[in-house]
Amino acid sequence: MPCMAQMPYDEFSLFGENLSEWALDVPIPTVRRFFVAVDGLRQLSGLRWGEGDPELVLVHGGAQNAHTFDTVALALQRPLLALDLPGHGYSDPSPYSHSAVSSHARDLERAIEQLSPRSLPLVGMSLGGMCSIVVASARPDLVTSLVLVDITPGVNGDKAKHITNFVNGPKSFDDFDELLARTIEHNPTRSVSSLRRGILHNALQCPDGTWVWRHQQHAASELVAPDPGDLWERLGALTMPVALLRGMAKGSVVDDADEAQLLRRLPNATVVHVENAGHSIQGDQPLEMAALLERLCF
């Protein structure tokens, strides 16, 4: 099959769309991609927003990448780090599976300790939130506060079935339009422009013109990942401030039982219900999320 024309893509050229979509009148700060060694030749990648020492660390969910927080970062106007989990975005894959919480957390620890001279607020969404619980538990010296975005250890396969059904779909797509159509089908509340932008950040065009998700470009590992232990126990033992941002619209994976369990284990935790947001609060209500992080983390 002959090589197909490649769709142009510059990961730093789309921020103007984020500003326009959310009517943000702020400057676009310096944004740089970085790579940091975490294990032998493996590297973790991410985006460094702004100048000076970072003031916040953002960790995305499974099948996403650091660009999921672009609008939040633009609204915050603070220096921060948005990391790509292993096997996601531009990060090298883990020796274990895409959802290896304990191994991913160790990589995050190694990256954060190299990238920041001081402890920082840590914000983790979905899989990134589960990993962040382990980071905060194992390395409290790195974390001043923890914000979980629509995730608790009580989330299971049934609660997240609508997400895994999308993620575990076709391994490749004949063209960009096919990939966009499936994404629109599974994200009916999001604008087409935001979904198109998200795909450009989160998928790759192959030389034959087909498209694959970045997180699916690596062969699946059969190695058994280390057990992170009881994440409810680890979360309940934290002494730094903990907050949960819970989406209240269709698509959220956190239920009342999860919220009650969190507050039973951490009575002083802050729980914020975010209206008109599903699982991806940073995508559905990024300006509200930025305002909440400003209040909770600084």
Short mmCIF file of the C-alpha atoms (twelve columns), coordinates in Angstrom:
data_MODEL
# 
_entry.id   MODEL 
# 
loop_
_atom_site.group_PDB 
_atom_site.id 
_atom_site.type_symbol 
_atom_site.label_atom_id 
_atom_site.label_alt_id 
_atom_site.label_comp_id 
_atom_site.label_asym_id 
_atom_site.label_seq_id 
_atom_site.Cartn_x 
_atom_site.Cartn_y 
_atom_site.Cartn_z 
_atom_site.pdbx_PDB_model_num 
ATOM 1   C CA . MET A 1   0.000   0.000   0.000  1 
ATOM 2   C CA . PRO A 2   1.462   3.415   -0.925 1 
ATOM 3   C CA . CYS A 3   2.276   5.924   1.792  1 
ATOM 4   C CA . MET A 4   -0.565  8.305   2.530  1 
ATOM 5   C CA . ALA A 5   -0.247  12.059  3.049  1 
ATOM 6   C CA . GLN A 6   0.324   12.743  6.724  1 
ATOM 7   C CA . MET A 7   -2.020  15.073  8.563  1 
ATOM 8   C CA . PRO A 8   0.043   18.028  9.873  1 
ATOM 9   C CA . TYR A 9   0.369   18.175  13.648 1 
ATOM 10  C CA . ASP A 10  2.227   20.507  15.998 1 
ATOM 11  C CA . GLU A 11  1.370   19.831  19.628 1 
ATOM 12  C CA . PHE A 12  2.013   23.459  20.582 1 
ATOM 13  C CA . SER A 13  -0.079  25.025  17.814 1 
ATOM 14  C CA . LEU A 14  -3.553  24.263  19.152 1 
ATOM 15  C CA . PHE A 15  -3.685  26.279  22.377 1 
ATOM 16  C CA . GLY A 16  -5.504  29.090  20.596 1 
ATOM 17  C CA . GLU A 17  -8.418  26.696  20.054 1 
ATOM 18  C CA . ASN A 18  -8.584  26.024  23.795 1 
ATOM 19  C CA . LEU A 19  -8.698  29.765  24.490 1 
ATOM 20  C CA . SER A 20  -11.382 30.369  21.886 1 
ATOM 21  C CA . GLU A 21  -13.613 27.506  22.938 1 
ATOM 22  C CA . TRP A 22  -13.698 28.654  26.562 1 
ATOM 23  C CA . ALA A 23  -13.530 32.423  25.889 1 
ATOM 24  C CA . LEU A 24  -10.295 32.719  27.849 1 
ATOM 25  C CA . ASP A 25  -8.511  36.046  27.489 1 
ATOM 26  C CA . VAL A 26  -5.087  35.082  28.848 1 
ATOM 27  C CA . PRO A 27  -1.612  34.836  27.326 1 
ATOM 28  C CA . ILE A 28  -0.263  31.490  26.203 1 
ATOM 29  C CA . PRO A 29  2.744   30.789  28.439 1 
ATOM 30  C CA . THR A 30  5.900   29.023  27.404 1 
ATOM 31  C CA . VAL A 31  5.192   25.298  27.098 1 
ATOM 32  C CA . ARG A 32  7.995   22.801  26.650 1 
ATOM 33  C CA . ARG A 33  8.083   19.040  26.253 1 
ATOM 34  C CA . PHE A 34  10.561  17.283  28.510 1 
ATOM 35  C CA . PHE A 35  11.899  13.779  29.020 1 
ATOM 36  C CA . VAL A 36  13.306  12.450  32.271 1 
ATOM 37  C CA . ALA A 37  14.943  9.075   32.928 1 
ATOM 38  C CA . VAL A 38  13.026  6.901   35.385 1 
ATOM 39  C CA . ASP A 39  14.395  3.368   34.941 1 
ATOM 40  C CA . GLY A 40  17.497  2.523   32.946 1 
ATOM 41  C CA . LEU A 41  16.839  3.673   29.402 1 
ATOM 42  C CA . ARG A 42  13.120  4.333   29.983 1 
ATOM 43  C CA . GLN A 43  11.940  7.931   30.039 1 
ATOM 44  C CA . LEU A 44  8.830   9.646   31.301 1 
ATOM 45  C CA . SER A 45  7.666   12.650  29.299 1 
ATOM 46  C CA . GLY A 46  5.403   15.572  29.969 1 
ATOM 47  C CA . LEU A 47  4.737   19.265  29.511 1 
ATOM 48  C CA . ARG A 48  6.322   22.027  31.568 1 
ATOM 49  C CA . TRP A 49  4.055   25.055  31.618 1 
ATOM 50  C CA . GLY A 50  5.471   28.503  32.391 1 
ATOM 51  C CA . GLU A 51  8.765   29.704  33.766 1 
ATOM 52  C CA . GLY A 52  10.259  29.079  37.176 1 
ATOM 53  C CA . ASP A 53  9.834   26.163  39.539 1 
ATOM 54  C CA . PRO A 54  6.589   24.215  39.081 1 
ATOM 55  C CA . GLU A 55  3.808   24.826  41.590 1 
ATOM 56  C CA . LEU A 56  1.576   21.853  40.726 1 
ATOM 57  C CA . VAL A 57  1.710   18.384  39.175 1 
ATOM 58  C CA . LEU A 58  -1.138  17.047  36.996 1 
ATOM 59  C CA . VAL A 59  -1.479  13.352  36.115 1 
ATOM 60  C CA . HIS A 60  -4.020  12.204  33.493 1 
ATOM 61  C CA . GLY A 61  -6.201  9.113   33.336 1 
ATOM 62  C CA . GLY A 62  -5.790  5.890   31.407 1 
ATOM 63  C CA . ALA A 63  -5.793  6.183   27.601 1 
ATOM 64  C CA . GLN A 64  -5.195  9.949   27.888 1 
ATOM 65  C CA . ASN A 65  -2.086  12.146  27.905 1 
ATOM 66  C CA . ALA A 66  -0.751  15.370  29.402 1 
ATOM 67  C CA . HIS A 67  -2.629  17.554  26.897 1 
ATOM 68  C CA . THR A 68  -5.953  16.663  28.538 1 
ATOM 69  C CA . PHE A 69  -5.167  19.460  31.037 1 
ATOM 70  C CA . ASP A 70  -4.327  22.167  28.463 1 
ATOM 71  C CA . THR A 71  -7.346  24.388  29.160 1 
ATOM 72  C CA . VAL A 72  -6.922  23.969  32.926 1 
ATOM 73  C CA . ALA A 73  -3.257  24.944  32.657 1 
ATOM 74  C CA . LEU A 74  -4.078  27.964  30.497 1 
ATOM 75  C CA . ALA A 75  -6.690  29.121  33.012 1 
ATOM 76  C CA . LEU A 76  -4.374  28.656  35.997 1 
ATOM 77  C CA . GLN A 77  -1.543  30.736  34.522 1 
ATOM 78  C CA . ARG A 78  0.908   29.095  36.941 1 
ATOM 79  C CA . PRO A 79  4.116   27.157  36.297 1 
ATOM 80  C CA . LEU A 80  3.232   23.479  36.477 1 
ATOM 81  C CA . LEU A 81  3.998   19.993  35.247 1 
ATOM 82  C CA . ALA A 82  1.578   17.789  33.305 1 
ATOM 83  C CA . LEU A 83  2.999   14.274  33.083 1 
ATOM 84  C CA . ASP A 84  2.432   11.457  30.582 1 
ATOM 85  C CA . LEU A 85  1.940   8.128   32.353 1 
ATOM 86  C CA . PRO A 86  4.158   5.267   31.157 1 
ATOM 87  C CA . GLY A 87  2.988   3.972   27.786 1 
ATOM 88  C CA . HIS A 88  0.886   7.104   27.230 1 
ATOM 89  C CA . GLY A 89  1.615   10.275  25.294 1 
ATOM 90  C CA . TYR A 90  5.353   10.458  24.650 1 
ATOM 91  C CA . SER A 91  6.442   8.353   27.652 1 
ATOM 92  C CA . ASP A 92  8.156   5.013   27.194 1 
ATOM 93  C CA . PRO A 93  6.037   1.981   28.115 1 
ATOM 94  C CA . SER A 94  6.255   0.269   31.463 1 
ATOM 95  C CA . PRO A 95  7.562   -3.290  31.677 1 
ATOM 96  C CA . TYR A 96  4.074   -4.017  33.018 1 
ATOM 97  C CA . SER A 97  0.567   -3.271  31.765 1 
ATOM 98  C CA . HIS A 98  -0.922  0.147   30.977 1 
ATOM 99  C CA . SER A 99  -2.793  0.032   34.291 1 
ATOM 100 C CA . ALA A 100 0.077   -1.060  36.558 1 
ATOM 101 C CA . VAL A 101 -0.618  1.358   39.415 1 
ATOM 102 C CA . SER A 102 2.345   0.528   41.649 1 
ATOM 103 C CA . SER A 103 4.911   0.563   38.832 1 
ATOM 104 C CA . HIS A 104 3.495   3.766   37.327 1 
ATOM 105 C CA . ALA A 105 3.590   5.421   40.746 1 
ATOM 106 C CA . ARG A 106 7.262   4.581   41.139 1 
ATOM 107 C CA . ASP A 107 7.991   6.180   37.759 1 
ATOM 108 C CA . LEU A 108 6.044   9.283   38.802 1 
ATOM 109 C CA . GLU A 109 8.052   9.496   42.027 1 
ATOM 110 C CA . ARG A 110 11.344  9.317   40.147 1 
ATOM 111 C CA . ALA A 111 10.218  11.999  37.715 1 
ATOM 112 C CA . ILE A 112 8.835   14.415  40.315 1 
ATOM 113 C CA . GLU A 113 11.908  14.242  42.540 1 
ATOM 114 C CA . GLN A 114 14.071  15.224  39.547 1 
ATOM 115 C CA . LEU A 115 11.751  17.907  38.185 1 
ATOM 116 C CA . SER A 116 10.881  19.858  41.327 1 
ATOM 117 C CA . PRO A 117 13.150  21.155  44.094 1 
ATOM 118 C CA . ARG A 118 10.306  21.045  46.617 1 
ATOM 119 C CA . SER A 119 7.116   19.150  47.434 1 
ATOM 120 C CA . LEU A 120 4.036   20.063  45.416 1 
ATOM 121 C CA . PRO A 121 0.272   19.604  45.260 1 
ATOM 122 C CA . LEU A 122 -0.480  16.469  43.238 1 
ATOM 123 C CA . VAL A 123 -3.622  16.196  41.108 1 
ATOM 124 C CA . GLY A 124 -4.529  12.811  39.653 1 
ATOM 125 C CA . MET A 125 -7.479  11.927  37.425 1 
ATOM 126 C CA . SER A 126 -8.802  8.346   37.117 1 
ATOM 127 C CA . LEU A 127 -5.809  5.982   36.699 1 
ATOM 128 C CA . GLY A 128 -3.552  8.946   37.425 1 
ATOM 129 C CA . GLY A 129 -5.449  9.434   40.675 1 
ATOM 130 C CA . MET A 130 -4.913  5.836   41.745 1 
ATOM 131 C CA . CYS A 131 -1.207  6.216   41.013 1 
ATOM 132 C CA . SER A 132 -1.154  9.515   42.907 1 
ATOM 133 C CA . ILE A 133 -2.556  7.822   46.020 1 
ATOM 134 C CA . VAL A 134 0.443   5.486   45.963 1 
ATOM 135 C CA . VAL A 135 2.879   8.366   45.387 1 
ATOM 136 C CA . ALA A 136 1.409   10.346  48.289 1 
ATOM 137 C CA . SER A 137 1.519   7.274   50.519 1 
ATOM 138 C CA . ALA A 138 5.040   6.140   49.618 1 
ATOM 139 C CA . ARG A 139 6.624   9.576   49.257 1 
ATOM 140 C CA . PRO A 140 4.769   12.135  51.399 1 
ATOM 141 C CA . ASP A 141 7.894   14.286  51.206 1 
ATOM 142 C CA . LEU A 142 7.018   14.951  47.546 1 
ATOM 143 C CA . VAL A 143 3.349   15.841  48.053 1 
ATOM 144 C CA . THR A 144 1.843   18.762  49.982 1 
ATOM 145 C CA . SER A 145 -1.766  17.927  49.113 1 
ATOM 146 C CA . LEU A 146 -3.657  15.425  46.983 1 
ATOM 147 C CA . VAL A 147 -6.600  16.112  44.672 1 
ATOM 148 C CA . LEU A 148 -8.422  13.137  43.162 1 
ATOM 149 C CA . VAL A 149 -10.406 13.850  40.005 1 
ATOM 150 C CA . ASP A 150 -13.466 11.582  39.759 1 
ATOM 151 C CA . ILE A 151 -11.764 8.531   41.215 1 
ATOM 152 C CA . THR A 152 -11.565 6.568   44.460 1 
ATOM 153 C CA . PRO A 153 -10.271 3.062   45.216 1 
ATOM 154 C CA . GLY A 154 -13.918 1.980   45.157 1 
ATOM 155 C CA . VAL A 155 -14.217 2.403   41.399 1 
ATOM 156 C CA . ASN A 156 -14.447 -0.990  39.711 1 
ATOM 157 C CA . GLY A 157 -14.974 -2.480  36.275 1 
ATOM 158 C CA . ASP A 158 -18.747 -2.177  36.410 1 
ATOM 159 C CA . LYS A 159 -18.673 1.519   37.306 1 
ATOM 160 C CA . ALA A 160 -16.158 2.266   34.551 1 
ATOM 161 C CA . LYS A 161 -17.628 -0.051  31.920 1 
ATOM 162 C CA . HIS A 162 -18.693 2.790   29.615 1 
ATOM 163 C CA . ILE A 163 -15.100 4.033   29.580 1 
ATOM 164 C CA . THR A 164 -13.421 0.691   29.052 1 
ATOM 165 C CA . ASN A 165 -15.887 -0.096  26.256 1 
ATOM 166 C CA . PHE A 166 -14.553 2.951   24.417 1 
ATOM 167 C CA . VAL A 167 -10.897 2.372   25.266 1 
ATOM 168 C CA . ASN A 168 -11.033 -1.311  24.315 1 
ATOM 169 C CA . GLY A 169 -12.529 -0.635  20.908 1 
ATOM 170 C CA . PRO A 170 -10.832 -1.117  17.532 1 
ATOM 171 C CA . LYS A 171 -7.044  -1.210  17.585 1 
ATOM 172 C CA . SER A 172 -6.769  0.871   14.417 1 
ATOM 173 C CA . PHE A 173 -8.910  3.074   12.199 1 
ATOM 174 C CA . ASP A 174 -8.851  3.413   8.431  1 
ATOM 175 C CA . ASP A 175 -8.812  7.199   8.559  1 
ATOM 176 C CA . PHE A 176 -9.144  10.174  10.888 1 
ATOM 177 C CA . ASP A 177 -12.863 10.611  10.209 1 
ATOM 178 C CA . GLU A 178 -13.594 7.066   11.386 1 
ATOM 179 C CA . LEU A 179 -11.688 7.691   14.599 1 
ATOM 180 C CA . LEU A 180 -13.450 11.019  15.134 1 
ATOM 181 C CA . ALA A 181 -16.888 9.498   14.548 1 
ATOM 182 C CA . ARG A 182 -16.329 6.825   17.201 1 
ATOM 183 C CA . THR A 183 -15.013 9.431   19.647 1 
ATOM 184 C CA . ILE A 184 -18.062 11.660  19.091 1 
ATOM 185 C CA . GLU A 185 -20.361 8.661   19.601 1 
ATOM 186 C CA . HIS A 186 -18.856 7.972   23.021 1 
ATOM 187 C CA . ASN A 187 -18.528 11.628  24.079 1 
ATOM 188 C CA . PRO A 188 -21.861 13.227  23.064 1 
ATOM 189 C CA . THR A 189 -21.589 16.193  25.466 1 
ATOM 190 C CA . ARG A 190 -18.248 17.437  24.150 1 
ATOM 191 C CA . SER A 191 -17.733 19.796  21.223 1 
ATOM 192 C CA . VAL A 192 -16.497 18.289  17.976 1 
ATOM 193 C CA . SER A 193 -13.597 20.763  17.898 1 
ATOM 194 C CA . SER A 194 -12.385 19.672  21.344 1 
ATOM 195 C CA . LEU A 195 -12.641 15.990  20.404 1 
ATOM 196 C CA . ARG A 196 -10.777 16.573  17.167 1 
ATOM 197 C CA . ARG A 197 -8.044  18.393  19.080 1 
ATOM 198 C CA . GLY A 198 -7.894  15.609  21.645 1 
ATOM 199 C CA . ILE A 199 -7.453  12.980  18.953 1 
ATOM 200 C CA . LEU A 200 -4.585  14.880  17.359 1 
ATOM 201 C CA . HIS A 201 -2.849  14.887  20.741 1 
ATOM 202 C CA . ASN A 202 -3.709  11.282  21.575 1 
ATOM 203 C CA . ALA A 203 -3.438  9.328   18.314 1 
ATOM 204 C CA . LEU A 204 -0.813  8.618   15.669 1 
ATOM 205 C CA . GLN A 205 -1.149  8.365   11.902 1 
ATOM 206 C CA . CYS A 206 0.714   5.358   10.509 1 
ATOM 207 C CA . PRO A 207 2.647   5.495   7.231  1 
ATOM 208 C CA . ASP A 208 -0.220  3.676   5.465  1 
ATOM 209 C CA . GLY A 209 -2.689  6.371   6.555  1 
ATOM 210 C CA . THR A 210 -4.405  4.385   9.313  1 
ATOM 211 C CA . TRP A 211 -4.644  5.747   12.857 1 
ATOM 212 C CA . VAL A 212 -3.867  4.181   16.248 1 
ATOM 213 C CA . TRP A 213 -4.155  5.520   19.788 1 
ATOM 214 C CA . ARG A 214 -0.795  6.451   21.292 1 
ATOM 215 C CA . HIS A 215 -1.440  4.243   24.316 1 
ATOM 216 C CA . GLN A 216 -2.075  1.247   22.039 1 
ATOM 217 C CA . GLN A 217 1.089   1.554   19.945 1 
ATOM 218 C CA . HIS A 218 3.088   -0.556  22.408 1 
ATOM 219 C CA . ALA A 219 2.748   -4.325  22.673 1 
ATOM 220 C CA . ALA A 220 0.899   -5.467  25.785 1 
ATOM 221 C CA . SER A 221 3.130   -6.850  28.537 1 
ATOM 222 C CA . GLU A 222 2.427   -10.198 30.166 1 
ATOM 223 C CA . LEU A 223 4.503   -9.444  33.273 1 
ATOM 224 C CA . VAL A 224 2.588   -9.399  36.538 1 
ATOM 225 C CA . ALA A 225 2.795   -5.933  38.074 1 
ATOM 226 C CA . PRO A 226 3.680   -5.381  41.738 1 
ATOM 227 C CA . ASP A 227 0.643   -5.241  44.017 1 
ATOM 228 C CA . PRO A 228 0.009   -1.689  45.316 1 
ATOM 229 C CA . GLY A 229 -1.799  -3.091  48.358 1 
ATOM 230 C CA . ASP A 230 -5.094  -1.852  49.780 1 
ATOM 231 C CA . LEU A 231 -5.508  1.603   48.251 1 
ATOM 232 C CA . TRP A 232 -8.318  2.511   50.643 1 
ATOM 233 C CA . GLU A 233 -5.928  1.812   53.526 1 
ATOM 234 C CA . ARG A 234 -3.179  3.837   51.898 1 
ATOM 235 C CA . LEU A 235 -5.542  6.716   51.201 1 
ATOM 236 C CA . GLY A 236 -6.987  6.672   54.706 1 
ATOM 237 C CA . ALA A 237 -3.522  6.864   56.264 1 
ATOM 238 C CA . LEU A 238 -2.547  10.085  54.457 1 
ATOM 239 C CA . THR A 239 -1.910  13.108  56.648 1 
ATOM 240 C CA . MET A 240 -1.754  15.817  53.959 1 
ATOM 241 C CA . PRO A 241 -4.962  17.554  52.791 1 
ATOM 242 C CA . VAL A 242 -7.017  15.392  50.434 1 
ATOM 243 C CA . ALA A 243 -9.827  16.514  48.121 1 
ATOM 244 C CA . LEU A 244 -12.150 14.715  45.726 1 
ATOM 245 C CA . LEU A 245 -13.636 16.429  42.690 1 
ATOM 246 C CA . ARG A 246 -16.679 14.350  41.752 1 
ATOM 247 C CA . GLY A 247 -18.433 14.747  38.435 1 
ATOM 248 C CA . MET A 248 -22.199 14.807  38.880 1 
ATOM 249 C CA . ALA A 249 -23.278 14.268  35.272 1 
ATOM 250 C CA . LYS A 250 -23.602 11.068  33.280 1 
ATOM 251 C CA . GLY A 251 -20.231 9.429   32.801 1 
ATOM 252 C CA . SER A 252 -18.847 9.889   36.301 1 
ATOM 253 C CA . VAL A 253 -17.477 6.686   37.847 1 
ATOM 254 C CA . VAL A 254 -17.735 7.784   41.500 1 
ATOM 255 C CA . ASP A 255 -20.933 7.019   43.418 1 
ATOM 256 C CA . ASP A 256 -22.362 7.913   46.829 1 
ATOM 257 C CA . ALA A 257 -20.827 4.822   48.429 1 
ATOM 258 C CA . ASP A 258 -17.362 5.879   47.258 1 
ATOM 259 C CA . GLU A 259 -17.849 9.369   48.647 1 
ATOM 260 C CA . ALA A 260 -19.103 8.020   51.978 1 
ATOM 261 C CA . GLN A 261 -16.176 5.629   52.263 1 
ATOM 262 C CA . LEU A 262 -13.708 8.428   51.572 1 
ATOM 263 C CA . LEU A 263 -15.237 10.633  54.266 1 
ATOM 264 C CA . ARG A 264 -15.370 7.756   56.726 1 
ATOM 265 C CA . ARG A 265 -11.659 7.167   56.330 1 
ATOM 266 C CA . LEU A 266 -10.715 10.839  55.990 1 
ATOM 267 C CA . PRO A 267 -13.338 12.941  57.830 1 
ATOM 268 C CA . ASN A 268 -11.451 16.136  57.037 1 
ATOM 269 C CA . ALA A 269 -11.284 15.485  53.305 1 
ATOM 270 C CA . THR A 270 -12.919 17.988  50.972 1 
ATOM 271 C CA . VAL A 271 -15.479 16.706  48.483 1 
ATOM 272 C CA . VAL A 272 -16.655 18.987  45.691 1 
ATOM 273 C CA . HIS A 273 -19.544 18.085  43.401 1 
ATOM 274 C CA . VAL A 274 -18.918 19.467  39.905 1 
ATOM 275 C CA . GLU A 275 -22.165 19.921  38.012 1 
ATOM 276 C CA . ASN A 276 -22.349 19.358  34.248 1 
ATOM 277 C CA . ALA A 277 -19.204 17.248  34.357 1 
ATOM 278 C CA . GLY A 278 -18.792 13.523  33.893 1 
ATOM 279 C CA . HIS A 279 -15.616 11.536  34.433 1 
ATOM 280 C CA . SER A 280 -13.379 13.993  32.576 1 
ATOM 281 C CA . ILE A 281 -13.905 17.125  34.649 1 
ATOM 282 C CA . GLN A 282 -10.884 18.764  32.998 1 
ATOM 283 C CA . GLY A 283 -12.599 18.335  29.636 1 
ATOM 284 C CA . ASP A 284 -16.196 19.085  30.625 1 
ATOM 285 C CA . GLN A 285 -15.637 21.965  33.070 1 
ATOM 286 C CA . PRO A 286 -11.971 23.035  32.818 1 
ATOM 287 C CA . LEU A 287 -12.484 26.592  34.072 1 
ATOM 288 C CA . GLU A 288 -14.331 25.404  37.161 1 
ATOM 289 C CA . MET A 289 -11.644 22.813  37.752 1 
ATOM 290 C CA . ALA A 290 -8.944  25.481  37.496 1 
ATOM 291 C CA . ALA A 291 -10.804 27.660  39.996 1 
ATOM 292 C CA . LEU A 292 -11.159 24.704  42.372 1 
ATOM 293 C CA . LEU A 293 -7.466  23.856  42.133 1 
ATOM 294 C CA . GLU A 294 -6.618  27.480  42.831 1 
ATOM 295 C CA . ARG A 295 -8.651  27.234  46.039 1 
ATOM 296 C CA . LEU A 296 -7.609  23.763  47.116 1 
ATOM 297 C CA . CYS A 297 -3.896  23.749  46.268 1 
ATOM 298 C CA . PHE A 298 -2.612  27.266  46.918 1 
# 
